[in-house]
Amino acid sequence: MRFGASGAIALACTVLSAAPAPAQTENLFPAPECAAFWGAYQAVQTRYAITEPPDGWAAQAAAGFRAVALRLAGGDTARVEREIAREYPVMVDMLEAYQIDGDATARDMFLRLTRICGEFAARHPETQAFQ
């Protein structure tokens, strides 16, 4: 299993402990996590030739969440890219564990992230198309 205990713990800490972010620069959650999630989703879809959702949709969603994160961070590109880069490998592991290995913990994290990202997307013009 790729996901393992450390990946599950890291993702659970990120997803379960942080509250949705108000529009401020101190807390970007969940914009970078959602950007990493959808970017990783697109990568896993491509790597394993999985064809859903429509090609390019996840990459567009990742770009939308990155744009929200940049706005919330006051344009601090380096900070946003650091946060996305930190989350990305964990998201890839989780998605592979769920989609390839059928891991139940990873499935639960996937479902929670899609809900969190969808609710967050509805509140921001850059991401309303991805709710």
C-alpha positions in Angstrom: 0.0 0.0 0.0 1.4 3.4 -1.0 -0.6 5.5 1.3 0.6 4.0 4.6 0.1 5.3 8.1 2.3 8.3 7.8 0.5 9.5 4.7 -2.9 8.9 6.3 -1.8 10.7 9.5 -0.4 13.7 7.6 -3.5 14.1 5.4 -5.8 13.6 8.3 -4.0 16.3 10.3 -4.3 18.7 7.4 -7.9 18.0 6.5 -9.4 17.3 9.9 -7.7 19.9 12.1 -7.9 23.1 10.0 -11.0 25.2 9.9 -12.3 26.8 6.6 -10.4 30.0 5.9 -11.9 33.4 6.1 -10.6 35.8 3.5 -7.4 36.7 5.2 -3.7 36.3 4.5 -2.8 34.3 7.7 -4.8 31.2 6.9 -5.0 29.9 3.3 -6.8 26.6 4.1 -8.1 24.9 2.1 -7.1 26.7 -1.1 -3.5 25.3 -1.4 -4.7 21.8 -0.3 -7.4 21.9 -3.0 -5.0 23.1 -5.6 -2.6 20.2 -4.7 -5.5 17.8 -4.5 -6.9 18.6 -8.0 -3.4 18.8 -9.5 -2.5 15.4 -8.1 -5.9 14.1 -9.2 -5.1 15.1 -12.8 -1.6 13.5 -12.5 -3.0 10.2 -11.2 -5.7 10.2 -13.9 -3.1 10.7 -16.6 -0.6 8.2 -15.1 -3.1 5.4 -14.9 -5.1 6.4 -18.0 -8.3 7.0 -16.0 -10.6 9.1 -18.1 -12.9 10.8 -15.6 -13.7 13.6 -15.1 -13.5 15.3 -18.5 -9.9 15.7 -19.6 -8.4 18.9 -18.2 -11.1 19.6 -15.7 -9.0 18.8 -12.7 -6.0 20.8 -14.0 -8.4 23.8 -14.4 -9.7 23.3 -10.9 -6.1 23.2 -9.5 -5.4 26.5 -11.3 -8.6 28.1 -9.9 -7.7 27.0 -6.3 -4.1 28.3 -6.8 -5.6 31.6 -7.9 -7.7 31.8 -4.7 -4.7 31.0 -2.6 -2.6 33.7 -4.3 -5.4 36.2 -3.7 -5.7 35.2 0.0 -1.9 35.3 0.4 -1.8 38.8 -0.9 0.1 37.7 -4.0 2.8 35.8 -2.1 3.6 33.3 -4.9 6.5 31.7 -3.1 4.3 30.9 0.0 1.5 29.5 -2.1 3.8 27.3 -4.2 5.5 26.0 -1.0 2.2 25.1 0.5 1.0 23.4 -2.6 4.3 21.5 -3.1 4.2 20.3 0.5 0.7 18.9 0.0 1.1 17.5 -3.5 3.0 14.2 -2.8 0.6 13.4 0.1 -2.3 13.9 -2.3 -0.8 11.7 -4.9 -0.2 8.9 -2.4 -3.8 9.3 -1.1 -5.3 9.2 -4.6 -3.3 6.2 -5.7 -4.2 4.4 -2.5 -7.9 5.1 -3.1 -8.2 4.8 -6.9 -5.6 2.0 -7.5 -5.5 0.1 -4.2 -9.1 0.7 -3.0 -7.9 1.8 0.5 -10.9 2.7 2.7 -9.1 5.4 4.7 -7.9 7.1 1.5 -11.5 6.9 0.1 -12.8 8.7 3.2 -10.1 11.4 2.8 -11.0 11.7 -0.9 -14.7 12.2 0.0 -13.9 14.7 2.7 -11.6 16.7 0.5 -14.1 16.8 -2.4 -16.7 18.1 0.0 -14.4 20.7 1.6 -13.1 21.9 -1.8 -16.6 22.0 -3.2 -17.9 24.1 -0.3 -14.9 26.4 -0.5 -15.2 26.7 -4.3 -18.8 28.0 -4.0 -17.5 31.0 -2.1 -14.9 32.2 -4.5 -15.3 33.5 -8.0 -12.1 31.8 -9.3 -13.5 28.4 -8.3 -17.3 28.6 -8.6 -17.3 26.4 -11.7 -15.7 23.6 -9.7 -18.2 23.2 -6.9 
